[in-house]
Amino acid sequence: MSSSCSGAFSLASLPVRWKHGAVPVIGLTGAIGGGKSQVAALLGKRGAVVIDADRVGHEVLEHPEVRRQVIERFGVLVVAHGPDATASLGAIDRRALGSIVFASRPALDDLEAIVHPPMRQQFEAIIDHESVRGCAPAVVLDAAILLEAGWDNLCDLVVFVDASQPVRLHRVARDRGWTAEVLQAREAAQWPRERKLSRADIVIHNDSSLEILDQNVDRFFRLATDRKSLDSRTSGTPASSRLSGSASSFSAAATLQPGDPR
């Protein structure tokens, strides 16, 4: 769906109606090290309710039934406090579990089969709550595997945050202590970057400064959450862009480039 066009975003590219009522759900994903978390924070600063899929996944691992299934499948060595799972009620050791599942695709599939259903239930509960409450301008589902897990079908729009490979490697080495080999292994556990790009409605490039990223996020968010544009779309009345600058500078399947003057 996305393209490398030099445009940005248009009202025509928005759905006629949001799936969950008056509040749009924005699916946020990206290349590892692309800066997805930065974009999530910027959207949260603008009032969006951000669902952090990683945090929800960590919480789900604490559920007694999920914990039982994980230990049954992967063994007591994934328990944080000692190998005796009966005597110890310690939490799941996510690092130990990760070392297993990221080295074996079948193991990762098994883990996802355990944790993804309750994760999705939590996503749906939050989205439903915010839709009824109607106070937030948007809900953002921030998930690295948004597309792989099929969670994009909860969303009205999919935003992909991208950066060049050298920039991404520098970030994960600095922030997570990863080597190029670790980054490659983590990427191998996800869809290829190009496949994700093809499924995105919006691509935000994040090779430049935080200031430029903030500007691009702001332009996208203001248009996507403009209630006047929503009213125009649902009534069938054409509407022009309400962002500063020419409406013609916005096109569907947008690519927001660093330093883009729009």
KADA-V891450 format. One record per residue. N is the residue number from 1. PSI is psi as a letter, one per 40 degrees, with the letter a starting at -180 (999 if undefined). Layout:
<<N;PSI> <N;PSI>>
This chain:
<<1;d> <2;i> <3;i> <4;f> <5;i> <6;e> <7;a> <8;c> <9;i> <10;i> <11;d> <12;d> <13;e> <14;i> <15;i> <16;d> <17;i> <18;i> <19;d> <20;f> <21;b> <22;e> <23;h> <24;i> <25;h> <26;h> <27;h> <28;h> <29;a> <30;i> <31;i> <32;h> <33;e> <34;d> <35;f> <36;d> <37;d> <38;d> <39;d> <40;d> <41;d> <42;d> <43;d> <44;d> <45;d> <46;e> <47;e> <48;i> <49;h> <50;h> <51;h> <52;h> <53;d> <54;d> <55;d> <56;d> <57;d> <58;d> <59;d> <60;d> <61;e> <62;e> <63;h> <64;d> <65;d> <66;d> <67;d> <68;d> <69;d> <70;d> <71;d> <72;d> <73;d> <74;e> <75;i> <76;e> <77;e> <78;e> <79;h> <80;d> <81;g> <82;i> <83;e> <84;g> <85;d> <86;d> <87;d> <88;h> <89;f> <90;i> <91;i> <92;h> <93;h> <94;d> <95;d> <96;d> <97;d> <98;d> <99;d> <100;d> <101;d> <102;e> <103;e> <104;h> <105;d> <106;d> <107;d> <108;d> <109;d> <110;d> <111;d> <112;d> <113;d> <114;d> <115;d> <116;d> <117;d> <118;d> <119;d> <120;d> <121;d> <122;d> <123;d> <124;d> <125;d> <126;d> <127;d> <128;d> <129;d> <130;d> <131;d> <132;d> <133;d> <134;f> <135;d> <136;i> <137;d> <138;i> <139;h> <140;h> <141;h> <142;h> <143;h> <144;d> <145;f> <146;d> <147;d> <148;d> <149;e> <150;e> <151;e> <152;d> <153;e> <154;e> <155;i> <156;d> <157;i> <158;h> <159;h> <160;h> <161;h> <162;i> <163;i> <164;i> <165;d> <166;d> <167;d> <168;d> <169;d> <170;d> <171;d> <172;d> <173;d> <174;d> <175;d> <176;e> <177;f> <178;i> <179;i> <180;d> <181;d> <182;d> <183;d> <184;d> <185;d> <186;d> <187;d> <188;d> <189;e> <190;i> <191;i> <192;i> <193;d> <194;d> <195;d> <196;d> <197;d> <198;e> <199;e> <200;i> <201;d> <202;h> <203;h> <204;h> <205;h> <206;f> <207;e> <208;a> <209;i> <210;d> <211;d> <212;d> <213;d> <214;d> <215;d> <216;d> <217;d> <218;d> <219;d> <220;d> <221;d> <222;d> <223;d> <224;d> <225;e> <226;h> <227;d> <228;d> <229;d> <230;d> <231;d> <232;d> <233;d> <234;d> <235;e> <236;e> <237;h> <238;i> <239;i> <240;i> <241;h> <242;e> <243;i> <244;i> <245;a> <246;h> <247;d> <248;e> <249;e> <250;h> <251;i> <252;i> <253;f> <254;i> <255;h> <256;h> <257;i> <258;h> <259;e> <260;h> <261;e> <262;999>>
